[in-house]
Amino acid sequence: MFAAITVLTDSFCLSSFSVFLNSHALTTSPPKLQSPLPLYANPTARPRECFSLIDVNTTCRTELRPLTCPQPAKRFLLQCRCLDPPSALQNETGMLFSLFREIGLNEKETDLLLDKNPTLRSMSLDKIRTRLLALQSVGIYGFALHRLVTKCPSVLIAGEIDSVISFVRDDLEGKVEPAQLERLFSTTGAGFLLGFDQKVNLLLHHEVPQEKIAHVLNNVNLIKAICSKSVEELERTITFLKPYHGIDIIVRRPAILNYDLDSQLIPKIQFLEELSGGDEDATGTVLRKLPAILSYSLEHMEGHVELLRSYVGLSDPEIFKIILVFPNMVSASKERKLRPRIEFLKQCGLNSNDIFKFLTRAPLFLALSFEDNLAHKLGFLVKIGYEYRTKELAVALGAVTRTSCENMQKVIGLFLSYGLSCEDIFAMSRKHPQILQYNPSSLEEKMEYLVEEMGREVRELLTFPAFLGYKLDDRIKHRYEVKKKTVGKRMSLNKLLSVSANRFSTKKKAKSLVND
């Protein structure tokens, strides 16, 4: 068996050292020099030097001789066949270096890590290895594991982490994203991890679906939403949100759990509820449509509401109705979009009541880009005959907010290809503004059926442009096939299509009885 003895002569000297040596062997047989051996057996001696080995045969005759320390210039590692094995401490330290090397830490990084966290030297190697394997079991491995251990070595020491890892791996089936866990472990004090499983189970208890809980945890700041809140605080938040469809809101917008209940959620939601006249359901509908509305500051929302109050002259119920129809109104810039758009409507001659009706019917007008969208549509409308700054222009513009500029251009081009003029298109859109936002392929099928199957003139659309808004198979074809047997082909398009389904069915039955 081999043992290594390091004689440290550069920092201290042994006053005496006795060893049994064969004097004859040392004088007549020079020691055999082995190849230099790197200091892997003693990694705590940080100067990475090579050591000369002296092989001493202990089977020879020996005599007791004193040994003094002459302060040599370098170290020697005496390898003897008669001494005890290396110390367990040295062996374990070497294995520790090897373990850290497996996760990407070089010797310099490991040295620095151990110097700054001496507790790691005294920890069981098995415990460190078990913790590393546990982190890998929830998806933290490779460079992410290297980064986490380097940035936050306490992740190898803190016992509170074990319960979080076990809960995520076993109860949540490992569905929490590794990046979320890495961020949590590297920025959260160990004490804040206590009760993590209890708080997540509280969300499940309040009917957050099991299949959605990982989605919720992956889309919150785990520190703000879970760890830094007590169970009681989280319970209060969920209870407060419940009347406003709170669980649905949490699932759709998990980041709502990041907000503080007293300073953020309560003031904002109460503001919306007061605007609604105390209607909890309507307030909940707004929150469900746009949970992100709670990401805006209370001052931001108040500023938008005040603009509609003072600049347009709307009442709080009218303002809330606009928000209910289009919650994203709050996200539009007050100075770059809201004020200029309202000024445009005023220039077109719309009063307070007109503006309210316009915004409830065409709320996208407040959010669309002027340069990339509205300006082009205004150009098309003016080209076919609308006059600038008129109510008719405003109404037509509101009707095309939901269609793209490309679609609108194709519709106009289709009408022109059937021989209609810009004046004809203008006349039709005044009667039925929606025609400019219809799908051009669907329009072409209806116009082709009108001309080819029904034998009518395309110009009949000038009298009844709403024809283009009915479904071809379910309404137009069906009713035409029924009526042409009794009335013939020359029937009124308006009477054919505008009568209700019940009335049409009643007339059909009555006609059938008469014929019988």
C-alpha positions, 0 to 999 in steps of 0.5 A: 500500500502506498502513502504520500508525505508532503514535506512543506519546507517553504512555510515551516520546518520539521525540527526532527523526523525519524524514518527507517532507511537503508543507509547502504541502499541510499549510498550505493543505490541512487534513488530511482526518480519517477516521472513527475506527478501532478498534485491531484492527490492534494488539491488544497495545495493551490500552487499546481506544481509537480513533485519528484517521487523517491521510492524507498524499499522498506524490506532492506535493513534500516537504522534510526537516523535523525532528519533535520530540515535544511530549507530546500528550495522545492518540495518532495513527495515521499512515496512509501510502501510502509505508511498509512493510506492518504487521509480521507479529507484529502481524498474527499477534497479531490473528489469534490474538485472532480464533482464540480468539474463535472458541472463545468467548474475549473479548478480556479473557479472551484477554489474561489467557490470553496474560499467564499463558501467554506461550509462546502468543505465540511459538507458530505460529498454525498449531500452535494452530489444528491443536491446537484442531481435533484436540481438536474431532476427539475431541468436545471443542468448544463450551463444553467446549473454551472451558472446557478452554483457559481452565482448562488452556492447556497443552493447546495447548502440550503435545506429549504430547497429540497421541499420545493424541488420535490413538490415541483418534480413529483406533484407538478410533474416537473412542468415548471420551467427550469428558467423560472426555478433557476431565477427563484433559487438564485434571487430568493433567500432560503427562508422565503421558500418555506411554504411554497407548496402550501401556497400553490396548493391554495391556488388549486384549492380555489379551483385553479385547474390542475392542468393550468397551474404550471401555466400560472407559475411559469407566467408570474414572478415567483418571488413577488406572487408566491414566496414574498406573500404569506398564505393569508395575503394570498388568500385575501387576494384570491377572495377579493378577486372572486366576485370579478371572475378572479380565477378566470382572470388569474389563469388568463393573466397570471401576472395579476398575482404579482401586484400588491392587493392593498396598494394596486389591485383594490384601488384600480378595481374599485375605480372601474367599479365606481365608473360602472355605477357599482356593477360587479359583473360588468367590472368583471367582464372588463377585467376578463376581456383585458386582465392587462388593464390592471398593469396600468397605473391608477393615474393613467386610467384616471387621465383617460377617463378625465379626457373623455369627461372634459374634452368630449363631455361624456358621462361616467356610464357612457365612458364605462360603456366604451371601456366595456366594449373596448377595454384597450381604449385605456392602452391607447396613448392619450396625447398621440391617439385619443385627443387627435382622433376625438378632434377629427370627429369633432371636425367632421361635425359629430357632437358628444352623443354622436361621438359616444355612438361612434366609439361604441360601434367603431372603438378600433378607431382609437387604436389603429395607426393613422399613418399605416391604416387610417390615412389610406382608408381616408384616401380610398373614401375621398377617392370614391366621393366622400367629402372631407370633414363630413359626418358621412365620411366619419360614419364610413371610416367607422365602418371600415375600421375592422378591415384591412386597407388591402381588403378594402382596395380589393372590394373597390376594385371588384365593384369597378370590374363589374362596371360600377363607377366610383359614384355607384360605390359611393351611393351603395356605401352610403346606404350600406357602409359595411359593403366596403369591409366584406370579403371580396371572394364572397362578394364575387360569388354573390354578384356572380349568382345575382347575374348568372343564376338569378338573371338580374342586373348588377346595378340592382345593387344600387337600390339594395346593396344589403343583398351583399351582406346575406349568406349565399347558401343559407339565405339567398339561394334557399329563398330564391329557389323557393320563391321562383316556383311561385313568384317567378324570377322577377321578385323584389330582392328587398322583400325576398331577403329582408323578411324574417325567417319566421315570417318567410316560413309562415308565408311558405306554409300558407302558400303551400296550403292554398296550392293544396 
